Amino acid sequence: MKKLLVTALVLGLGSSAALAQAAPTDFATIDADKDGAVTLTEAQAVWPQLTEEIFKAADVNADAKVDQAEYEAFLTANPPA
């Protein structure tokens, strides 16, 4: 799967590549409650330093959740370095 939130973490926080590679990156793993969307809380469980600002950049429809389409669109627009 895509690496949206890893990309956001790397771009927004300048974290190391080792940290980005160590965290799970597939949407299904990040979506802990399996409701089809990732909340900031779920994302921060994987990447504790993820900021609300970066999360909101991925949450295009501003519903406080990132669905799989938003996840993939953000990654496409912001490919990992």
Backbone hydrogen bonds in HBPLUS format (Angstrom, degrees):
<---DONOR---> <-ACCEPTOR-->    atom                        ^
c    i                          cat <-CA-CA->   ^        H-A-AA   ^      H-
h    n   atom  resd res      DA  || num        DHA   H-A  angle D-A-AA Bond
n    s   type  num  typ     dist DA aas  dist angle  dist       angle   num
A0007-THR N   A0003-LYS O   2.90 MM   4  6.08 158.9  1.94 156.4 162.9     1
A0008-ALA N   A0004-LEU O   2.91 MM   4  6.25 158.5  1.96 152.3 158.6     2
A0009-LEU N   A0005-LEU O   2.86 MM   4  5.98 157.8  1.91 141.8 148.0     3
A0010-VAL N   A0006-VAL O   2.83 MM   4  6.05 164.8  1.85 154.9 158.7     4
A0011-LEU N   A0007-THR O   2.80 MM   4  5.95 170.9  1.81 158.1 160.9     5
A0012-GLY N   A0008-ALA O   2.75 MM   4  5.59 160.1  1.79 146.1 153.1     6
A0013-LEU N   A0009-LEU O   2.88 MM   4  5.46 154.2  1.95 139.1 145.9     7
A0014-GLY N   A0010-VAL O   3.02 MM   4  4.89 135.5  2.23 121.7 129.2     8
A0020-ALA N   A0016-SER O   3.20 MM   4  6.53 164.4  2.23 150.5 154.3     9
A0021-GLN N   A0017-ALA O   2.92 MM   4  6.09 152.9  1.99 149.4 156.4    10
A0022-ALA N   A0018-ALA O   3.06 MM   4  6.13 137.7  2.25 140.5 151.1    11
A0022-ALA N   A0019-LEU O   3.19 MM   3  5.16 129.2  2.46  95.4 108.7    12
A0029-THR N   A0026-ASP O   3.08 MM   3  5.55 129.7  2.34 110.3 122.5    13
A0030-ILE N   A0026-ASP O   3.20 MM   4  6.52 160.3  2.24 155.6 161.5    14
A0031-ASP N   A0027-PHE O   2.90 MM   4  6.05 154.4  1.97 157.6 164.8    15
A0032-ALA N   A0030-ILE O   2.82 MM   2  5.47 127.1  2.11 111.4  95.1    16
A0034-LYS N   A0031-ASP O   3.01 MM   3  5.27 157.7  2.06 112.8 119.8    17
A0038-VAL N   A0066-VAL O   2.81 MM  28  5.02 159.7  1.86 131.7 138.3    18
A0066-VAL N   A0038-VAL O   2.81 MM  28  5.02 157.3  1.86 138.6 146.2    19
A0043-ALA N   A0039-THR O   2.93 MM   4  6.22 163.8  1.96 153.7 158.4    20
A0044-GLN N   A0040-LEU O   2.77 MM   4  5.96 158.8  1.82 153.2 159.3    21
A0045-ALA N   A0041-THR O   3.01 MM   4  6.19 128.4  2.29 137.4 150.2    22
A0045-ALA N   A0042-GLU O   3.20 MM   3  5.14 135.1  2.41  92.9 105.3    23
A0046-VAL N   A0043-ALA O   3.07 MM   3  5.37 137.4  2.25 103.0 114.2    24
A0047-TRP N   A0043-ALA O   2.82 MM   4  6.06 166.4  1.83 153.0 157.7    25
A0050-LEU N   A0047-TRP O   2.97 MM   3  5.57 168.1  1.98 129.6 131.4    26
A0055-PHE N   A0051-THR O   3.09 MM   4  6.36 164.7  2.12 149.0 153.7    27
A0056-LYS N   A0052-GLU O   2.83 MM   4  6.01 161.3  1.86 152.8 157.5    28
A0057-ALA N   A0053-GLU O   3.15 MM   4  6.40 139.7  2.32 138.0 148.2    29
A0057-ALA N   A0054-ILE O   3.10 MM   3  5.10 125.8  2.41  94.8 109.1    30
A0058-ALA N   A0055-PHE O   3.03 MM   3  5.39 134.7  2.24 105.4 117.1    31
A0059-ASP N   A0055-PHE O   3.09 MM   4  6.38 137.5  2.28 141.5 154.1    32
A0060-VAL N   A0058-ALA O   3.01 MM   2  5.66 128.2  2.29 107.6  92.5    33
A0062-ALA N   A0059-ASP O   3.09 MM   3  5.32 160.4  2.13 112.4 117.9    34
A0071-TYR N   A0067-ASP O   2.88 MM   4  6.07 160.3  1.92 156.6 163.2    35
A0072-GLU N   A0068-GLN O   2.91 MM   4  6.12 164.0  1.93 151.5 154.2    36
A0073-ALA N   A0069-ALA O   2.88 MM   4  6.01 156.8  1.94 146.2 153.4    37
A0074-PHE N   A0070-GLU O   2.87 MM   4  5.96 162.0  1.90 150.0 154.5    38
A0075-LEU N   A0071-TYR O   3.16 MM   4  6.36 158.6  2.20 143.3 149.2    39
A0076-THR N   A0072-GLU O   2.93 MM   4  6.12 157.9  1.98 146.5 152.7    40
A0077-ALA N   A0073-ALA O   2.98 MM   4  6.19 157.4  2.03 149.2 154.8    41
A0078-ASN N   A0074-PHE O   2.89 MM   4  5.95 129.2  2.15 139.6 153.9    42
A0078-ASN N   A0075-LEU O   3.12 MM   3  4.89 130.7  2.38  91.1 104.9    43
